[in-house]
Each structure stands twice: as structure tokens, then as C-alpha cells.
Amino acid sequence: MPATVRHRNNCRLCERNNVELVVKLEPIPLAEKYSLSSDTAKSAELFPIDLYMCRDCGHVQLLDVIDSETLWDDYTYHSGQTKGIVDHFQEVADKIVQRYKPQSSGLVVDIGSNDGSFLRQFKERGYRVAGVDPAREIANKATDCGIPTIAALMSTDVTNEIITKYGSASVVTAFNVFAHADDLSGMAENIRMLLAPDGVFVFECQYLVDIIDKFLLGTIFHEHMSHHSLKPMVKFLASHGMELIDVERNSIQKGSIVGTAQLVGGPHKKTSAVDELLALEASKQIESAETIKSLSVRINKIHKQFSEVVEQCRRDKKVLAGFGAARSGPTLLAQFGIGPHVEYIFDDHPQKTGKYSPGDGIKVLPTSELNVLKPDYVVILAWIHAKKIIESNQEYLKKGGKFIVCCPDFEVVDSRAIEQRDACSVAR
């Protein structure tokens, strides 16, 4: 069934109509729709990922919304596959228990619970748990593994089902999900309904300040409907009977925040971190449309640098490949204009290897082929893992290969560059 898309004309947070297009981007296909046929992959429909800013509350967002059934069908990401994420979940669970002391055997509800990796941390500490996730296959697997999960989008019906079965929640979490929902007002109302009077809502999302400062272009795709900053979030939560009481920055996805809220008038004290981060946003003028528009300047600069590489490959008959069949791949390929010039992508994901990338129809090969085919340039599409990819493929570099890193800056990495870095490290 083909995807349907609608364009909303109002802000997802304050629901006012004063929205402005601030970054015009090339449309991309849905990132997870790999095909067994090259022709099918190349015929994938393209959808907008333009960035808009609300001139009333300052929220930055996508306004072109893909229907949820299509967006979350065949979703391949599993939280438990990444040790760093599991370790992060353990650390956050420890902080929640230590700081807010939810009652023993209290209920913890995770919205967008994926494979249950986060909830497992609470279950092991003696809490009752319930997950909600629209990716049916992943939700069912989580249930089979002992983490009861409702396979659905968060809704009033789901909230009532949880309250009827388990009671109110001591903790509600939404990690890397508060950016994924179109109806954030509906989600916030359901969270408010779920929370016990002394409960806390803890959410994690990528942080707009980091997206701008570090040029995290790869985080812009259809699942990420919102790119949150703190000031609009404070106003939004207040409009739904909640108050932000704490916030911490971290390096997850190269720059995220973990926020904690409670019902207005709840028992927990607000920390100074909230006002400190609001002051940082003001100093960086993150509410300015011109600040967000600076992304376009950086995109154009790197596009030009890639054009020179593509021209060299064409002139000297060199091969350009990609590394990482990541969700960020279609965004990077399209914005830098290199999709038609990448001959294959290396990745070991079992649901992608041997298939073709959506839109460009690029064959996905196992990473073991890197040193067999020895392409001249390899663009790292899995930008979050660039350092690890380079460190794990020194043999390719020693054979004369070159990696291209495109975020936050365009950089060609070869064996000589690695040797220079090592020499500098020793000198220090």
C-alpha cells in the first residue's frame, strides 16, 4: 500500500499557524524501505523533509507527515543491539530511582518502548512495567521476552487500558520518541492522565542546539518530526499541566537532552539546570530563524566539496561507495547530491544486506567485501559511528582507500591522516 502524506499548517506544540519555512531540503524516500529489486527501490516515492519554525513559540519541525502505519511498518531498529544504548538506559534508570524514589513495585510505562531494553532495567529493579510501541513485530517480540507491550500508537484508549490493568504510573518515559509523534498534544495529555500525583515524566530527544552547532544533518528524516529546544518545550508542558524540573545534556545521537517533568505543583524541586540551559539557548539565538537557516549554508558548502570528488571519480574512473545502510543515508545522499554516484553500500544488517536502498537503488553488500572491492572513496553514511568505522577498517586505509566524513565537516581520511593524528596524540 502506498504511503500517504499530509501537510499540516500549524505548529505541533502551540498549534498556531504562524510557521515559516526555514530550511528547504531535497525530498527523500522513507529510510527503512529496502527492496529486493533495484527497479522497485528506484521507484520509491520521495517525500519532503523541509524544516519549519514556529514564529510564536520557536519550535522547529517537519510539517509533512507520513501516515504512521507506513512509517513504522518493517521498522528494523532494536535498542538492545547497541551496547552503548543499553548502558545508557541502565545509567538513566539508576538516576530516576535514586533521585525520585518511585515507590517499590510501582508502575513504569515506556512510550515507544521498542524491544523493551529500557523497561528491562526497571523490571530487574522490582518495578512493574508496561510498554507501548507501534512497531508490531518488535512489540510482540518484547512481550514474548517478558516485557508486556501494547502494539499501538499512544492514545486515550491505550492509556485507559493501562490504568485499568495496572493503575497510575510512578514513572512515564519517552526516549527518542518525543520527536517521533505528530500528535504531541495528545501524547502529553495521555502522559498527564497516566502520572500518579508524585510521578515523573522522563523524556530524551535530540537537542536543536547540537543539531545546529554540530551540523547533525543526518538526524533529519521522516521519523524525526520535531527538533526540540527547551523554551518551546517548557511552554508546551505547562499548557498540559506539567512543569519541567530538570534537564541534562548527553552525547547520545551526538547531542541529546534528558528532561524530567512532573504534574504542576508536584513534590519534586526544580533544579538550576533548566534555567541555565534556557540561558544558553538565548545566548546562541536558537529562537532566531536566521540561526536555523545557517544549516543551508553548510549544506551548500559540503555539496560543493562532494561535487569535486564526484567529478574526480568520473574523470579518473574511480569508485565511490558508502558505508552504513543507516536511516540517515537517504538524507545525506540527497542533500549532497551523491546518490546517483554511489556504486554500493557496505553494511551487515541482516534485513538490509543483499537488498537495494530506497530511492537510489544502491546494492547493500556485506562489510567483508570492503577489502575485496577496494573502492577509492567510501562515504560514511552511518555518521554517528564514523570514528568506530574508521578504526575498524585500517586495512582498507592501508591499501590506499579513503573514507569521507561529512558531519560536522567534510573530511577525507586516508592512512596518512591517521598517522598524523597518531603522531599528534603521542606529542601531547
N, C-alpha and C positions, 0 to 999 in steps of 0.2 A: 504494500500500500504506500503510495507516495506521501511524503511529508506535507503537512500544511503549515503555513506561516501567517502570522498576523502582525501588523504593525500597530503598537499601542501609541497613543498620542499624549499620554500623561506620565508623570514620574511614578516610579514603582514605590517610592517611600512616602512622599507627601501627597501624591495623587493629583497634583496640579498640572496644568497644561503648558507651563512656561518652560519648555525643553528646547535645547539648542543642539544642533549637530556640531560637534567639536572636532572629531577625527573621522574623516571619510576613509574607509578601508576597502580593499578588494574583497568581494564575496568569496566564500569558501564552501565546500561540501561539509556534510556532517562528518565529524572527525573519525568516528569509530566504524564507519560503514565500509569495511574492506570486502573485496569481491574476489571470487574465483576466476572471473573473466576480466581481461583487460578492457574489452569493449564496454562491459557493464560498468566497470569502475570509472571509465572516462565519461560515461553518460550521466554520472551522478549530478543531481541538481545542486546549484550553488545558491547560498542564502547570505543576506547581509550580516555583517558584524560591526557596523558603524557604531561609534561611541557618541552618546548624547549626554549633556549635562543639564540638570535642572537648575534654572537660574533663580529659583526660590529657595531651595534647601541645599543645593550644591552636590547632589548625588550624581555619580557618573554611572552609566548603564547602557546596555543594549536594549533597543525598543522593538526589534524584530524577534518575535517569539515563535519557536518551533513547537508543534504540539508534543506534549510530554510522552505520549505513547511511542512516537517515533524516536524522540530524543534519547530515551532510556532503554529502548529495545536493544538487545545484544550488547549491553554495556560490559566492557571487558576488565575494568579496573577493580582490583581487590586490595583493600588496605593491608591485609595480612601478608602480601607478597613483598612488602618493603620493610626491612628490619628497622630502619630509622623511624618510620611512621609508628610502628608498634612500640618502640622505645619511647617515642614522644607521647603516645597515648598513656603509657604507664606513668610517665612523669606528671602529666596533667591530672590523671586520676588521683595520684598521691596528693597533689596540691589541693584539689577540690575537697578531698576527705579531711585533710589537715586544717584547711582554712575555714571551711563552712560546717564541718562536723555534721553531715546529714545523719539522721537517726539510723541506728543499726537496722539492717534488713529493710531500709527504706527503698522506694522505687526510683530507678534511674531510667529515663526514656531518652533514646538517641534518635534524632530525626535525620534520615539519610544514613542509616547505620551500616550500610554496605554488608561486609561479611561478618559483622559483629565483633571485630577486633577491639574496638574501644569499649563496648559493653562488657566484653570478657574481663577486662581489668576490674570492673566493679563487681561482677559476679564472683570473681575469685576473692574479693574482699567481703563477701557475705551479703551483698545487696541484691534485691530483686531487679530484674532488667526486662525491658521491652524495646524492641527496635521497630522502626518504620522506614521502608525503602521501596521506591517504585520499580527497581530492577528486579523483576520477579524471580529470575533464576538464582541470582545472588541471595535474595531474601530467603528463598526456600532452602538453600544450602546452609545459611546461617541457622535457621530453625532446626534443621537436621543435626547441626553441630551443638545444639543446646542453648542457642540464643534466640528465644521466641521473637519472631519478626513478622510484622504485618506488611504484606507486599502491596503497597499502595502509596500514593502521594499523601502528605499530611492533610487532613481535612477535619471538619467538625465531627463527622461520623466516626473517623478513626479515633479522635480524641475521646469521644463519648464511650467508645468500645474499650479504650484503655482504662478510663476512670471506672467504668462499671466492673471491669475484670480485676483491676489492681488497686484502684484508689488514686489519690493525688500523688504527684511526683515530688520527691525531695530534690531531685536534680533533673533538669532537661538539658540536653546537649544538641548542638547542631554544628558539626565540624566540616568545614569546606562544603556546606550545604546552604548557608545563609546567602550565598551568592548564586545559588542554582535555581531558586524558586521565582516564578513570575509573580505569584500572589503572596508577596511578603506580608501584607497586612493580614491576610487570612492566617498565615503561619503564626504571626505574632499573637493574634487573638487566641489561637489554639494553645500556644505556649502559656499564655496568661491563664487560660482555663485549667491547664494541667498542673500548674505550680501550686504546691502547698504554701500556706502563708509564710513559712520560713524557708521556702525553697529557693534555688538559684537556677538561672538560665545561663549556660556557658556556651559560647559560640566561637568558632575560629573561621577567619576568612582572609584572603589575600588583601594586602593593605595598599590603598591607592598611592600613598606616598612612596612606597617601594617600587610600585609599578612604574611611576614616573622617574624616580631617582635612578633606578637600576635598569630602566628600559626593558621591562618584562613583557615584551610584545607577545611572547608565546602563550601567555595566560589568557589572551583574548580569543575566545571561541564560543560557540553557541550555548554550551552548558553554563558558562560564567556570565549570567545575565546582569550581575551587579559588580561594581568595583568600589568597595566600600572605603569611606573615610569616616572619621569619628564624629564630627559635628553633625552631619545629617543623621547618623545612627542614634545619637543622643536624643535628638528631637523625635525621631521615629519611635523609639522605645517609649518615650514619655507619652506619646499620643496613644499608646496601647497599655498604659497603666504600669509601665516598668521603668526602672531607673538603672543606669549604668553605674556600677560601683567599683569596677576595677578593669584594667586593661594591661596587657603585656605584649610586647613585640617579640617575634621569634624569626628564625631563618627558614621555617617550613615554606616550601614553594618559592624560596629565595626572598621571602618577605611577607609575613602574615601577622595578624594580631589575634590574641585570645581575649575576648571580652566577657565580663561577668555582670549579669543584671539580676535584680530582684523585683518583686512587686513594690510599687511605690509605698514608702513607709515601712519596708521590711526591716528585720533586725540587724542587718549587717552594715558596717560602716563603709562609707565611700573612701577609697584611697586617693592619695595625691596624684597617682599615675594618670588618672583621667584628665585632670586639668593640665598636667604637663604635656600630654600628647596633643590636646587641643591647642595649646600654645605653640607647639612645634608646627602643626598644620597651618596656623595663622602666619608664622614666620616664613613658611615655604609657599604661601599664597595658593594653597591647594584648592581653594574655592574659586580661583580665577580660571576662566575659560582659556585664557592665553597659556596658562601653565599646562593644561591638558593638551592644547594644540601643539605644544612643543614635541609631542610624540611624532607628529607628521614630519617634522624637520629631520629627526633622527632616522625615520624610516626611509626617507628620500636619500639621505647620505649613504646608508648601507646598501640600498638598492643600486646606487651608482657603483659602489665598490664591487658588488656581485656582478654587475654588468661587465666590468673589466675582466673578471675571472671567466665568465661565460664566453666572452669574446676570445680570450686566450685559448680556452678549450676548443672552441670552434676552429681557430686559426691553426693551432698546433696539434689538433686531433687528440686532445687529452680527454680523460673521462672524469665526469663529476658525479659523485654518488652522495647518498645521505646515510646517516646513522640514527636509528631510533624511529620506529613507527609510532610516534607519540601523538597524543591528542593535539599538541601544539604544531605538529608537522604541517597540516594544510594552511595554517595561518602564516607560518614563516615562508613556505614555498610560494604562496600567493603574493604576499606583501613585498617580497624581494624579487619577484618575477623569475624564479628559477625552476618552478615546477616542470616545465616542458624540457628542461635541460638535464635533469637528474635521471641517470640511467637505471639505477636500482637503489634500494634502501636495505640496510643491514639491521636485522632485529631477530631475537629468538622467541618472541611471544608466540605461544602455540596457536593462538587464534588469528594470527596475522601472517606468520611465515608461510610462504608459498602463494599468498594472495596478492592482490593489487590495490594500491592506495586509492581512496576516493578522489575523483576529480582528474588527477594526472595519470592514473593507471600505471603507477610505478611498481614493478615487481619487488616483493619483500623477500630477501634472501637471508639465510642463517648467518650469524656473525663469523662463523668459521670460514666463510667464503672471502672475507676481507683480505686475507693474506694470499689467497689464491688468485683473485681477480686483480688485486693491487691497483685500484683506481687512483688517479693522480690527486684528486681532491675529494674529501668527504666532509660534507656539511653536517654538523651535529644538530639534528632536529630535536632530539631529546635534551633540550638546552639545560634543564635542571641538573642533568647528570654529566655535563660536559667534562668536568675535571676527572671523574671516575672513568669515563670512556677513554680519555686520552691516556691516563695512567695504565689502563688495562690493555692498551694496544700499542705498546712501544715498538714491537717488532714491525708493525706496519710503518711507523715513522722511520725506523732504521733502514727500511727498504726504499726509502725515498718518498713515501706518501705524505700527504699534508691534510691536517684537519682544519676546517674553518669554523670558528666560533663566531656567532652573530649577535649574541646578547651578553653583556650590555653594549659591547663594541665589536666591530668587525676585526677579527684577528686570524691570521694564517699561522698555524702551529706546525712546525716541522721538527726534525731531530735537533737541528742547530738551536732552535728557540728553547727546547727543553734543556740542552746542555748549558745554555747561557743562564737559564733560571737556576739550574743546579749550582752553577758557579757563584751566582749572586747569593744563594742561600748559604753556601759554605762561607763566603766572605763575611756575612752578617754574624 
